[in-house]
Amino acid sequence: MRLAVFVSDLRSTVDTLERLKAEKLGIVLVGNGVYHASLKENGKSSPLLDKPASFYVLSEDLETRGISASEVDSRVKVVNYGDVVDLIFNEYEKLAWL
């Protein structure tokens, strides 16, 4: 199964993600979830980014929070709404929202 998970909260969702099994996992950071793409605590990135997955962050939600694309971790691809639609229809067969 190819699964895309939308993460819309800054609270750690790593435990929940550990229980999800997929042959291909994509994590789309939206809403306050975009902070996972840029925040550094004590010099460490979000533990969410250590998960074996493809990471995407919605550019419009970054801009709303005053975060520039240059502040995004290199493991995360900045995408727009059109890109997210393409991911949903072309790359992933199931969706989940955390």
N, C-alpha and C positions, 0 to 999 in steps of 0.2 A: 504494500500500500504506500502511496505517495501522499504524505500528510503535510498541510500547511497549518501552522498554529499562529494565530494573531495574539500578541501579548500587548495588553493595553494598560498595564499597571507596573509601577516601579517595584512593588513588593516582589520578593523573590518567588519565582515560579519553578525553580529548578527541580524541586521534589516532584511536582506534578509532571514535568517534562520527562523525568527519569522513568515514569511509569508508561509513557507512550512508546509504542513500538511501531516503527515504520521503516521500510526499506530506503525511503528518501524523506527527510524531514526538512521543512523550511520554516523558519521563524520570522514572522513579519512584525516588526515593532511599530506600534501605533499609539496615539494618545500619549499618556504619561509613560508608556513602555519605551518611548524613544530615549529616555534617559539611560537605559541599559547600553545604548550605542556610544555614549560619550562620557558618562560619569566615571571618575576614578576615585576610589576610596583607598587612602594610604598607598597610592601609586599603583593599585591593582584595578584592572577592568572588572566589569560585572561578571560574576561567576556564570551567569547565563550564557556568556559567549564561549565558555569552555565546552559546551555541549556540541557533539558532532552533528552539525546541521549547516544549512545555508541560511545566512542572516540577511534580512532586508529591513530598511527603515524608511518610513514615509516622509518624504521631503517637506510636505506641507505641514506635518505635525512638528518637525524640527524647527521650521521657520516660526511657527506659532509660539514656540517656547524660546525663541532667540538663540537657537543653536545652529551654527553654520556647518555645512557639509565637511569642512576641513577639520572639525572637532570630532568627527565620527571615527570610531575604531576601524582599522583597515580590514577587519574581517567582515564588516557590514557594508552591504551595497545600498546606496541611497537610491530610492525609487519614487516615482510619482503615482498618482491614482491609476493612470493608464497602464503602467507597468504591473501594478498589483492585479488588475483585471487580467492581463496576459498571463501572469503566474497562475492565477486561479483556473483559467480555462486551458492552459497548455502544459503546466508543470505538475500540478497537484490534483489528486482525485477526491480527496476529503479535506474538510476544513474544521478547525476547532478554534474556540475563542477563550482566552484566559484573562 
